[in-house]
Amino acid sequence: MLDSQLLRNDPHAVAKALLRRGFILDTDRLMRLEAERGQQQTEQQSLQAQRNRLSKEVGQRKAGGEDVAELMESMASIGPRLKAVEVTLGTVQAELRTLIEGIPNLPHASVPEGSSEHDNVEQRRWGDSSQPVFEAKDHVDLGTQLGMMDFDAASKLTGSRFVVMFGALSTMHRALIQFMLDVHTREHGYRETYVPYLVNERSLFGTGQLPKFEEDQFLTTSDPPYYLIPTAEVPITNLYRDVIVEPEGLPARHVCHTPCFRQEAGSYGKDTRGMIRQHQFEKVELVQLVDPLHSWEALEELTAHAAVILEKLGLPYRVVTLCGGDLGFSAAKTYDLEVWLPGQQRYREISSCSNFEAFQARRMGARWRDPSTGKPALLHTLNGSGLAIGRTLVAVMENYQTADGAIMVPEVLRPYMGGMERIDRG
């Protein structure tokens, strides 16, 4: 959520910045509501002051034995007027709050101009993305021919955008999770964390999924209702909701493996083949909460931590900076890691690493005690996938396939798979 003082003091500058991400701020409505809020608050304070003054005067006159009937009548007339003002003020504040909650974060000055993913800017590449000498298959054909990946069975059990895996592919999926957790905890110093897979509405509001992305969430019918998490970012970041962290507790770094659940309501008809875009998938998530002075170097660090996984697996990738029009709602800046998929002959996103600055922290009341002032101040939050497990499995399958349809096991995964070097049918 944006700073209300900034919106109040310079709405036109905010509107100009938001245009870089294609968002049009209704400044007229914002200023009208702010003016009405200010007017109603002034009236409320005036009536409260009148009532207090009259109450004090009534007490003084009563003590002196004077008649207070007229004063009491004046006091009584203030009550209905004050109630009416409070009702109007509450309505205005609710409308203003709804407006502000729907405004996305301001893009950082370094975010490239652009309106869509086609305007994202490539920063660097790693690895060899040349095609194999034989015709590369995609993961669907590879997994199906190995007898280890069944989308029809998943559709029978549940519906579209699910998968059932068997044998060595299931083992590799599990191995990837353990491998990523080991790297991030042992080499990068993240604290492994386990969280609930169901969260309340306030948690999703805190990280910015609600109210804007309600249609993308899976919701239970329990009382109270719970949301299935779309990413571990939600419960991990909300651990710091309404918390003041002491300076020695920063930076806070968490790594967490969870299943993730998304309706993909805005992606109808997109990536319907295979495991690229599913309703249920697994991720190893990296989350950092830091001193605001260090959040931009933390973004570079977090992105590098995610990239290390791809390099250890020997998977070609590139890093792109998202343009303003492709930024997520809460992000000030995002780097996407895109892995090379020979079966599709293109790079596909496998991790998004973002700095949200104080946007999420303001929604959650997540603060730290600034030693320079001794007072609480908003934290900066960051997160990124380290990595998405299903997409990493897809990348390994397509990049390590052989001409006869087998899959070689990356060397770093072999200790997690009982020394297995090759996945064949059977």
ZAKE-108856 format. One line per 10 residues: number of its first residue (from 1); their letters; for each residue x, y, z of C-alpha. Coordinates in steps of 0.001 Angstrom, whole numbers, plus 524288, in hexadecimal, padded with zeros to 5 digits. Layout:
residues N
NUM> A> X:Y:Z; ...
This chain:
residues 426
1> MLDSQLLRND> 80000:80000:80000; 8050F:80D8A:7FCC0; 807CF:817DA:806FB; 7FB1A:81F64:80925; 802EE:82BB7:80BED; 8095F:82ABC:7FEA0; 7FC2C:828DE:7F822; 7F68E:8344F:7FFA0; 801E0:83DAD:7FD60; 8057D:83AD5:7EF39
11> PHAVAKALLR> 7FB2D:83297:7E848; 7FF17:8375D:7DACB; 80D2C:832DB:7DC89; 80829:8258C:7E0F2; 7FF07:824EB:7D53F; 80A47:8280B:7CC09; 812BB:81D47:7D1E7; 8079C:81372:7D10D; 805DE:81634:7C290; 812E9:80F47:7C091
21> RGFILDTDRL> 80C16:802B1:7C434; 7FFB7:805B8:7BC94; 7F78B:8090D:7C87A; 7EEE1:81518:7C7D2; 7ECA1:81B3A:7D514; 7DFCF:8229B:7D66A; 7E5C0:82E9C:7DCC5; 7D904:8364A:7DC47; 7D1F9:82BEC:7E41A; 7DD7C:82A74:7ED59
31> MRLEAERGQQ> 7DE3D:83915:7F010; 7CF72:83A37:7F16C; 7CF25:82F62:7FB7F; 7DACF:83509:802B4; 7D454:8426A:80323; 7C790:83CA0:807FE; 7CEB5:8347F:81219; 7D5BF:8408C:81702; 7C925:84867:81788; 7C1D8:83DCE:81EF7
41> QTEQQSLQAQ> 7CD07:83BDE:82883; 7CD8F:84A73:82B19; 7BEE9:84A9A:82D89; 7C00E:83EB4:8365D; 7CACB:8450F:83E64; 7C31E:851D0:83F47; 7B6F0:84AED:84446; 7BED0:842E9:84DF3; 7C550:84F4A:852EF; 7B805:855F9:85466
51> RNRLSKEVGQ> 7B2A1:84A66:85BD6; 7BE61:84A07:864D8; 7BD93:8589A:86752; 7AF11:857F1:86A67; 7B100:84C21:87329; 7BB40:8535C:87ADE; 7B293:85F5D:87BD8; 7A701:8572E:88072; 7AF6C:851A6:88B47; 7B3DB:85F18:88F88
61> RKAGGEDVAE> 7A61C:864D6:88F8E; 7A07E:8595C:896D6; 7AAE2:85B20:8A124; 7A6A2:8694E:8A253; 79848:865AE:8A35C; 794C2:86BCB:8964A; 78A61:86733:88CAA; 79099:85EA6:881F0; 7846F:85AC6:87A3C; 787F7:86321:86E80
71> LMESMASIGP> 795E7:85E00:86E51; 7910D:85007:86F58; 7880D:8525F:863D3; 79373:857B3:85BD7; 79BA3:84BE2:85F7B; 790C9:842A2:85B9E; 78FC5:848DC:84E2D; 79E29:84626:84B80; 79CB1:8375A:84CBE; 794B0:834DA:8404A
81> RLKAVEVTLG> 79CEC:83E5E:8387F; 7A975:837BB:83D05; 7A411:82A4C:839DF; 7A046:82EA9:82C2B; 7ADE3:83433:829DC; 7B42F:827A1:82ED8; 7ABDA:81F65:825B3; 7AF6A:827F6:81A12; 7BDB5:827F4:81E0A; 7BDB7:81916:81F2B
91> TVQAELRTLI> 7B7E6:817D1:8118B; 7C1EA:8211F:80BB8; 7CD35:81A78:812AB; 7C8BC:80D17:80DF5; 7C7D8:811E4:7FFE7; 7D524:81857:800FA; 7DB16:80C17:806FB; 7D5A1:803A2:7FC03; 7DB43:80CFD:7F1F3; 7E8BB:80D1E:7F85A
101> EGIPNLPHAS> 7E90B:7FE5D:7FA40; 7E72A:7FCA0:7EBA5; 7F2CA:8052A:7E7DC; 7FEFE:7FD40:7E41C; 80CBE:80026:7E892; 814CC:80AC7:7E220; 81EFF:8056C:7D8A4; 82D11:807FA:7DC5C; 83448:811F3:7D3F1; 83C99:8070D:7CDF6
111> VPEGSSEHDN> 830C1:7FF8A:7C8C0; 8308D:7FFF2:7B9D4; 82588:80673:7B26B; 81BFC:7FD5F:7ABAF; 80E4A:7F7F6:7AB81; 80FFC:7E92C:7AAC5; 8197B:7DDCE:7AC15; 81E80:7E0FD:79E7B; 824A0:7ED58:7A41F; 82C28:7E673:7AEF8
121> VEQRRWGDSS> 83AD1:7E8A5:7AE57; 84475:7DD67:7AE21; 84FCE:7DF60:7B78E; 85831:7D366:7B559; 8588A:7C52C:7B115; 85F0E:7B92E:7B691; 86161:7ABE7:7B05E; 8601A:7A61E:7A2D8; 85278:7A6FD:79D12; 855CC:7A0AF:79016
131> QPVFEAKDHV> 84CD2:795CE:78B7F; 8511C:78784:78C81; 85512:78082:78002; 84852:778CD:7806D; 83A70:77E31:7809D; 83789:781FD:78E9C; 82AB5:77D8E:794C0; 82315:78550:79EA8; 82104:78038:7AC82; 8134D:77B53:7A9AC
141> DLGTQLGMMD> 817DE:77217:79F08; 823D6:76E0B:7A6D1; 81C49:76B47:7B34B; 8113D:7644C:7AC59; 81A61:75B86:7A481; 821DA:75822:7B0E9; 814F0:75415:7B70C; 81768:75D4D:7C28E; 80EB4:76904:7BFC0; 7FFF2:767EF:7BE16
151> FDAASKLTGS> 7F769:773E4:7BBD3; 7EB61:76BEA:7B848; 7EBA5:764F4:7C564; 7EC88:771FE:7CC60; 7E129:7771B:7C469; 7D918:76B47:7C882; 7DC8F:76D7A:7D6C4; 7DA8D:77C24:7D6E3; 7DA1F:7838D:7CA10; 7E2F7:78AE0:7C0C4
161> RFVVMFGALS> 7F001:79104:7C4B4; 7F437:785EA:7CDA8; 7FDE7:77AC6:7CBF2; 800DF:76D4C:7D18B; 80F1A:768F4:7D193; 81505:75B98:7D41A; 8220A:75555:7D6DA; 82EB7:75C6F:7D43D; 8281D:76928:7D01A; 8212B:769BD:7DD3B
171> TMHRALIQFM> 82E3D:766F4:7E3AF; 834E9:771BD:7DBFE; 829FB:77B3E:7DF97; 82C63:77841:7EE02; 83B28:778B2:7EC22; 83A60:7865B:7E65C; 8334C:78B2D:7F278; 83D6D:78598:7FBC7; 848B9:78A3C:7F357; 8439B:79848:7F309
181> LDVHTREHGY> 840FF:79894:801A7; 84EB2:79381:8046E; 85533:79DB8:7FBC9; 84D75:7A919:80150; 84F24:7A526:80F89; 85D3D:7A059:80F3A; 86339:7A98B:80539; 85AB1:7B5B3:805B7; 856F7:7B61E:81414; 84821:7B5D0:812FB
191> RETYVPYLVN> 8402A:7B08C:81E4E; 837BC:7A518:81A31; 829A7:7A78F:81E14; 81D2C:79F91:81DFA; 8101E:7A696:81CFB; 8017F:7A3B2:81BA9; 7FC78:7A1C5:80DDF; 7EFC1:7A8A4:81189; 7EF82:7B6F9:8156D; 7E56A:7C10D:8193E
201> ERSLFGTGQL> 7E0E9:7CCB0:81171; 7E985:7D645:818BB; 7F5C2:7CEC8:814CC; 7F27B:7CFA1:80654; 7EF46:7DE00:807E6; 7FC75:7E051:80E4F; 80457:7DB8F:802AE; 7FB50:7E1C2:7F8A4; 7F3D4:7D62D:7F2EE; 7E725:7DB83:7F887
211> PKFEEDQFLT> 7DE76:7E211:7F52A; 7E34C:7E384:7E720; 7E604:7D52E:7E416; 7DAA7:7CEBD:7EB08; 7D6F2:7C6F8:7DECD; 7E445:7C05D:7DE66; 7E2E4:7BA83:7EC0C; 7DD64:7AD7F:7F092; 7D44C:7AFB2:7FC2C; 7CEBF:7A5BD:805B6
221> TSDPPYYLIP> 7C073:7A589:809C6; 7C3D9:7A41D:81831; 7BFF3:7ADD7:822A5; 7C84D:7B5C6:822F9; 7CC9F:7B3E1:814D6; 7DAF8:7B1BC:811C9; 7E2D0:7B3DE:80570; 7EC31:7A9CE:7FFD3; 7F93D:7B09A:7FE83; 7FD28:7B50D:7F0C9
231> TAEVPITNLY> 80B5B:7B5AA:7F562; 81308:7B43A:80210; 815A0:7C2D8:80122; 80854:7C4FC:80774; 809EB:7BDB3:81455; 81882:7C06C:815A0; 81797:7CF26:813D1; 80BA9:7CFC0:81CAA; 81390:7C9E1:827C5; 81816:7D7F5:8296A
241> RDVIVEPEGL> 80A78:7DDF7:8291B; 808AD:7E748:83499; 81688:7E41F:8392D; 821C1:7ED56:83C64; 82EE0:7E6DD:83955; 83AF2:7EB13:840CF; 846A9:7EF03:8383A; 84E4B:7E2C5:83BC4; 8433A:7DAA3:835F8; 845E3:7DFE6:8284A
251> PARHVCHTPC> 84743:7DBD6:81DDD; 83D20:7D125:81FFC; 83EAA:7C680:815A9; 8353D:7BB36:81433; 8349C:7AFDC:80AAD; 82828:7A7FA:809FC; 82321:79CAC:801D1; 81464:79C03:7FFDD; 80A5A:797E1:7F610; 803F7:7A3A6:7EFA7
261> FRQEAGSYGK> 7F60A:7A4F4:7EAC1; 7F141:7AE7C:7E063; 7E4C1:7AF81:7D8A7; 7EC3A:7B5A5:7CD3C; 7DF8F:7BCE5:7CA62; 7E682:7C6EA:7C1FF; 7ED84:7BC9D:7B9E9; 7E229:7B5C6:7B342; 7E6F1:7AE7E:7A74B; 7F539:7B190:7AA3E
271> DTRGMIRQHQ> 7FF6C:7A6C8:7AC22; 7F53D:79C03:7ACC4; 7FF16:791A2:7A8BB; 80793:78B5F:7B313; 80CBD:79036:7C011; 80FF4:79E68:7BD1B; 8037E:7A431:7C2C5; 7FC17:79BA7:7CC6C; 7F233:79D92:7D747; 7FAF8:7962B:7E0D6
281> FEKVELVQLV> 809C3:796C2:7E08E; 81574:796F3:7E9BD; 81F19:7A1BF:7EC7A; 82ACD:7A46E:7F4ED; 82905:7B2AF:7F89A; 83328:7BC7D:7FD47; 82E81:7C7CB:805CC; 8368B:7D2DC:80B95; 832B3:7DDE8:814B8; 83D29:7E853:8159D
291> DPLHSWEALE> 84136:7F5CF:819ED; 83C16:7FEEE:80F26; 849CC:80415:80CB6; 84E04:7F6A1:8080B; 84256:7F1A7:8006B; 847D7:7F431:7F2EB; 85454:7ECCB:7F560; 84BCD:7E238:7FB86; 84441:7E111:7EEB5; 850D0:7DE98:7E73C
301> ELTAHAAVIL> 85507:7D4B0:7F168; 8480F:7CD77:7F185; 847CD:7CCBD:7E2B0; 8559A:7C740:7E2AF; 8519F:7BD01:7ECB7; 846A4:7B847:7E3E4; 84FA9:7B83E:7D810; 85991:7AFA4:7DF17; 84FBE:7A47A:7DED7; 84ECC:7A536:7D007
311> EKLGLPYRVV> 85D8C:7A5B2:7CEB0; 85FBD:799F8:7D79B; 855C2:79284:7CF80; 85C78:796E3:7C2F1; 85012:79D18:7BD88; 851BC:7A877:7B3ED; 84A70:7B4A1:7B825; 84955:7C32F:7B67B; 8460C:7CE5E:7BFB7; 83C65:7D8C5:7BB5B
321> TLCGGDLGFS> 837A9:7E51F:7C20C; 82903:7E687:7C13B; 82413:7F312:7BB15; 81A18:7FB9A:7C1FB; 80E85:7F5A1:7BAED; 8125E:7E7B8:7BECB; 814D1:7EA40:7CD48; 80CDD:7E30E:7D77F; 80368:7EAFB:7DFBE; 80C1B:7EC1D:7EBD9
331> AAKTYDLEVW> 81991:7EC7C:7E58D; 8223B:7F877:7E400; 82BB8:7F0C6:7DB78; 82C91:7E2AF:7D6D1; 836CE:7DA24:7D07A; 831D9:7CDF6:7C997; 83A8B:7C22A:7C7F2; 836C6:7BB43:7BB6A; 83BB2:7AD82:7B8C9; 83E2C:7A825:7AB1A
341> LPGQQRYREI> 834CB:79D59:7A6D0; 839A1:79648:79A91; 82C65:78FBF:79886; 825FF:79D17:79745; 83204:7A3BB:791AF; 83012:7AF4D:79A91; 8332F:7B4BC:7A7F4; 82890:7B348:7B255; 82767:7B9D6:7BF99; 82BE8:7B159:7CAD8
351> SSCSNFEAFQ> 82D76:7BBB1:7D573; 82929:7C9A6:7D813; 8317A:7D11B:7E1EA; 82B83:7DDC8:7E6D8; 82DDA:7E910:7F003; 82114:7EE40:7F572; 82794:7F902:7FD67; 81DE1:7FCFB:80835; 81191:7F9D0:80062; 80E91:7ECC9:806F1
361> ARRMGARWRD> 81409:7F0FD:81411; 80AAF:7FC8B:8147E; 7FF13:7F371:81208; 803BC:7EA4B:81CC7; 8095D:7F3B2:826B9; 81685:7ECB1:825A3; 820DA:7F54D:82BE8; 82E70:7F59C:83194; 8346A:7FE45:83BF4; 83D00:807F9:834DD
371> PSTGKPALLH> 84931:809C0:83D73; 84B6E:8177C:8382A; 83E8E:81C16:83E0B; 83B03:8115E:847B5; 82D73:81159:8419A; 82628:80727:83992; 826F1:808AA:82ABA; 821DF:8008D:81F77; 829E7:7F510:81A9F; 82C8F:7F1EF:80C70
381> TLNGSGLAIG> 8283D:7E486:80799; 82D80:7DC3D:7FC71; 82AEF:7CECA:7F713; 82DAF:7C5CA:7EBC4; 82C3A:7B7AC:7E7C3; 83844:7AFC9:7EA4F; 832C5:7A8EF:7E209; 8258B:7A47C:7DCDB; 826CF:795A8:7DDD9; 81E06:79160:7D2A8
391> RTLVAVMENY> 82436:79AA8:7C8FA; 831C6:79691:7CD76; 82E09:7885C:7CB3C; 82934:78C0F:7BDA4; 83615:79302:7BADE; 83E37:7876D:7BF6F; 83632:77DFA:7B73A; 8375A:785FA:7AAD6; 845A5:789F4:7AC6C; 84A7C:77C7D:7B0BF
401> QTADGAIMVP> 842CB:7743D:7A6F2; 849B9:76A92:79E45; 84705:766E1:79037; 84077:75A30:794A7; 836E7:76135:79DC1; 83DE3:75EE2:7AAAF; 84194:769A2:7B461; 84F05:76AE8:7BA4F; 84F21:76EA6:7C8A5; 856EF:77B13:7CBB7
411> EVLRPYMGGM> 862D4:777A4:7D3C9; 85E9F:77FFC:7DF70; 851C2:7787C:7E06F; 85792:76AD5:7E02D; 85A7A:76A33:7EED8; 84C13:76D75:7F130; 847AC:762A6:7E7E7; 84F7E:7572E:7ED0D; 85A47:7591D:7E32F; 85125:75813:7D769
421> ERIDRG> 8578E:75D54:7CB20; 84D2E:75B35:7C0D9; 83E5F:75A3C:7C03E; 8394F:75022:7B69B; 82BE7:74A9D:7B43A; 827B5:7405A:7BDE1
